[in-house]
Amino acid sequence: MNRIAVIDIGSNSVRYMLAECTSTHVHSLYKELCTTRLAEGQDEQRRLQAEPVRRTAEAVLRFAKRAEAENVPVYAYATSALREASNRERLLERIGDAVPLWILSGEQEGELAYSGATGGRGTLLDIGGGSFQVVNNRVRFSAPIGCVRFRDRCPEGTPDELYESLCQWADSYRSICIPLEEPVTGVGGTITTLGALQLGQTVYDGSALPNTSITLDSLKALLERLYAMGEARKDHPLLYKRHNVILQGGTILRYLMEHLSIRSVTPRDRDGMEGFASAVLTGKFSVKHP
């Protein structure tokens, strides 16, 4: 059995996973998250801003040192914020050769999450800080719409106001028909947090997420409750550093469920990290280093 570490450089957070791997299965021993908001303040030219770059680089280098201390090989991948950045070298230069790094396309990001979360069954929704993906055996669809970017465009509003604003933005990306295959699984911090809140958790327990299903009615009710909390959202233990993007992320989920006629979504915390680890170990991952 092999142990490896994976670093996920996302648009909202940098995550670290230590995993035990066999030829057929990746088992996460633990995951840790550091919210760095790499996509924060990206303008129309998709330029990364100095402070998010600093925060993100520090988190990546700290996690790389942890892997070295644990004497395990470490691999990193980056998603929407970095792949679309016109000045990505600002972050790459800070990271240097501390960790092998791949920059995923939107389709690759969705495919790895699909593999890690579902084993290739049903349909996957993945909502991140800078993009969302819809993946099944018939379609791979990605759009540069995530909770951080939506927050930058629309920082406040009622759930219905946010939904109306999102529709005007997101409809321009719905240029293909997306056939659904059930069951529908949801991953990413937005969906797992909403699932944990629906379960009434105050301490996150990802193993319990498959015990709940998010329906459109339950989602709308939860978003109304979160909106009514106002500034008190920041005091909820599950919304630490997510209190000001959870309504935007939940609105993206509402949009996908409404427009794709999804009856329910089951959240899971197995995602692209497990998929990436499996792809690296089996030699199926073909993306070249930047």
LINPEUR-V615887 format. One record per backbone hydrogen bond with DSSP energy under -0.5 kcal/mol. CO is the residue of the C=O (numbers start at 1). NH is the residue of the N-H. If there is no record, write none. Layout:
CO/NH
CO/NH
This chain:
2/21
3/73
4/19
5/75
6/17
7/9
7/77
8/10
8/15
9/79
11/39
12/36
12/37
13/10
14/34
15/8
16/32
17/6
17/19
18/29
18/30
19/4
20/27
21/2
25/22
25/27
26/28
27/20
30/18
32/16
34/14
34/36
37/40
39/42
43/46
46/86
46/87
47/43
49/53
50/54
51/55
52/56
53/57
54/58
55/59
56/60
57/61
58/62
59/63
60/64
61/65
62/66
63/67
64/68
65/69
66/70
67/72
68/71
73/5
74/100
75/7
76/102
77/9
78/104
79/82
79/83
80/84
82/85
85/88
87/90
88/91
88/92
89/93
90/94
91/95
92/96
95/98
100/76
101/290
102/78
102/104
105/109
106/110
107/111
108/112
109/113
110/114
111/115
112/116
113/117
114/118
114/119
114/120
115/119
123/185
124/135
125/187
126/128
126/133
127/190
128/147
129/148
129/149
131/128
132/143
133/126
134/141
135/124
139/136
141/134
143/132
143/145
146/150
147/151
148/152
149/153
150/154
158/162
159/163
160/164
161/165
162/166
163/167
164/168
165/169
166/170
167/171
169/172
170/173
171/174
173/175
177/179
183/123
183/185
184/266
185/125
186/268
187/127
188/192
189/193
190/194
191/195
192/196
193/197
194/198
195/199
196/201
197/200
205/208
206/209
208/211
209/212
213/215
214/265
215/219
216/220
217/221
218/222
219/223
220/224
221/225
222/226
223/227
224/228
225/229
226/230
227/230
229/232
230/233
231/234
232/235
233/236
236/239
237/240
239/242
239/243
242/245
242/246
245/249
246/250
247/251
248/252
249/253
250/254
251/255
252/256
253/257
254/258
255/259
256/260
257/262
258/261
263/216
265/214
265/267
266/186
271/274
271/275
272/276
273/277
274/278
275/279
276/280
277/281
278/282
279/283
279/284
279/285
280/283
284/286
